[in-house]
């Protein structure tokens, strides 16, 4: 079992930055054995992949529209994953979710097992 709690969302102007955090508590497997992804869901749209980091931090993968602007990282000692979001655009407005997977770098929602409740990010123009 994994419980995930996102934080760090808020309202920011276009061009600004936010840092999201995903804090995990686990029973059984250690947090460091899971890859962790970030997804987002805008109103009226499906939940979409944003970024993922492998369990050992060696590999990352980003959705094309955020590559070069967002950076995913993790601190396994703190059971946490972060999403640094720079040069934010109004189209980045969404609820952001973190999720865990036992696969390495999947992009499909169905590959993820546990999800947090989400944190709202709003970017004004």
C-alpha positions in Angstrom: 0.0 0.0 0.0 1.1 3.5 -0.8 -0.4 6.8 0.3 0.5 9.9 -1.6 -0.1 13.6 -0.8 0.6 16.4 -3.2 1.3 19.9 -2.2 2.7 23.2 -3.6 0.0 24.1 -6.0 -1.4 27.6 -6.3 -2.0 30.7 -8.4 0.9 32.1 -10.4 1.3 34.5 -13.3 2.5 33.3 -16.7 6.2 33.0 -16.8 6.4 32.2 -13.1 7.4 29.1 -11.2 6.0 26.6 -8.8 7.5 23.5 -7.1 5.1 20.6 -6.4 5.9 18.0 -3.8 4.6 14.4 -3.5 5.0 12.9 -0.1 4.6 9.1 0.2 4.0 6.7 3.0 4.3 3.0 2.2 3.8 -0.4 3.8 5.6 -3.4 2.5 7.7 -2.2 -0.4 10.0 0.7 0.2 9.3 4.0 -1.7 12.6 3.7 -3.4 11.4 0.6 -5.3 8.7 2.6 -7.2 9.0 4.8 -10.2 6.8 7.9 -9.7 5.0 9.9 -12.3 3.2 13.3 -12.4 -0.1 13.7 -14.4 -2.4 16.6 -14.8 -6.1 17.0 -15.6 -7.6 20.2 -16.9 -11.4 20.9 -16.8 -13.2 18.9 -19.4 -10.0 17.0 -20.5 -8.6 13.6 -19.8 -5.8 13.1 -17.3 -2.5 13.3 -19.1 1.1 12.3 -18.5 3.6 15.0 -17.5 6.8 13.4 -16.3 8.1 10.3 -14.6 11.3 9.4 -12.7 12.7 5.9 -12.2 13.0 4.3 -8.8 16.8 4.9 -8.7 16.6 8.4 -10.1 18.7 7.4 -13.1 16.1 7.9 -15.8 13.4 10.6 -16.4 10.9 11.1 -19.2 8.8 14.2 -20.0 5.8 15.0 -22.1 6.9 17.1 -25.1 5.1 20.3 -24.1 6.9 20.5 -20.7 10.3 19.3 -21.7 12.9 22.0 -20.9 10.5 23.8 -18.5 9.7 21.2 -15.9 12.1 19.1 -13.9 11.2 16.0 -11.9 13.4 14.8 -9.0 13.2 12.6 -6.0 14.7 12.2 -2.5 14.1 8.6 -1.4 15.4 9.3 2.1 12.5 11.7 2.5 10.0 9.5 0.5 9.3 12.5 -1.7 9.2 13.4 -5.4 9.2 16.9 -6.7 8.1 18.7 -9.9 9.9 22.0 -10.5 7.8 24.0 -13.0 9.3 27.0 -14.6 8.2 29.3 -17.4 4.6 28.4 -16.7 1.9 29.0 -19.3 -1.9 29.4 -18.9 -2.2 26.0 -20.7 -0.4 24.4 -17.7 -3.5 25.1 -15.6 -4.8 21.8 -14.2 -5.0 19.6 -11.1 -1.6 17.8 -10.8 -1.4 14.3 -9.5 1.5 12.0 -8.5 1.3 8.3 -8.8 3.5 5.2 -8.3 4.3 2.3 -10.6 6.4 -0.8 -10.4 7.3 -0.3 -14.1 10.3 1.8 -15.1 9.1 4.8 -17.2 5.5 4.3 -18.2 3.3 7.1 -19.6 0.0 5.3 -19.6 -2.4 6.0 -16.7 -3.3 2.4 -16.5 0.3 1.5 -15.6 0.1 3.4 -12.3 -1.2 1.8 -9.1 -1.5 4.4 -6.4 -2.6 8.0 -6.8 -2.7 11.1 -4.7 -5.6 13.5 -4.3 -4.1 16.2 -6.5 -3.1 19.8 -6.1 -4.5 22.7 -8.2 -2.2 24.8 -10.3 -3.6 27.9 -11.9 -1.6 30.1 -14.3 -3.0 33.5 -15.2 -2.2 35.3 -18.4 
